[in-house]
Amino acid sequence: MTKTDELRKIKDEVLNLKESPLYSYRIENKYFPVIGEGSHDAKIMFVGEAPGRNEAKTGRPFCGTAGKVLDELLEHVGIKRSDVYITNIVKDRPQENRDPLPEEIKIYGPFLDRQIEILKPKVICALGRYSMGYIMQKFGLSDKIEPISKMHGKSFDAQASYGPIKIVCLYHPCVAVYNPNQKDLLRKDFEVLKNI
Ligand code: URA
């Protein structure tokens, strides 16, 4: 199976994920699940939290206000959006953009795990505390987890099944939507990617 076939299989499975607590909300609102988007040869994967309304309406990750901030941050460090892969832990929109629940992370997490195995990124950027918690734990770095206010802009070495990787912890771009002063901080944190 090609990477595209394997990713399509994930999409089909998520489309039929009736056991998800977010499934009926998706159907009632005619939303789409958001699987991920970008290069299948990406060296860098960005992992957000969960789709917002714009994302659920289009099926594309980070295409709304937080997406605009992400686009700007990528441009700031000279990375093309089309060269990276962007996804979320939770693939369906939680009601009214509430934080994802532990059982939702549990149900969708294995799809992210498979995406990582398929795409084999060398760098995984966790956007926000939920993504950071999941990724750090997944790669055996639970003892290094601190509040995101301490972790943002830091990178960690980890071992994936396919080789060494770097995990980069970043604030979620939406912090700059509500607080534009945070944009400078986010820009500085993204500069870590230039060094990697
Ligand atoms: N916030 C996220 O975490 N993911 C998206 O796709 C959009 C907003």
Boltz pocket constraint, residues with backbone or C-beta under 6 A from the ligand:
constraints:
  - pocket:
      binder: B
      contacts: [[A, 34], [A, 48], [A, 49], [A, 50], [A, 51], [A, 52], [A, 55], [A, 60], [A, 61], [A, 62], [A, 63], [A, 66], [A, 67], [A, 87], [A, 88], [A, 127]]
      max_distance: 6.0
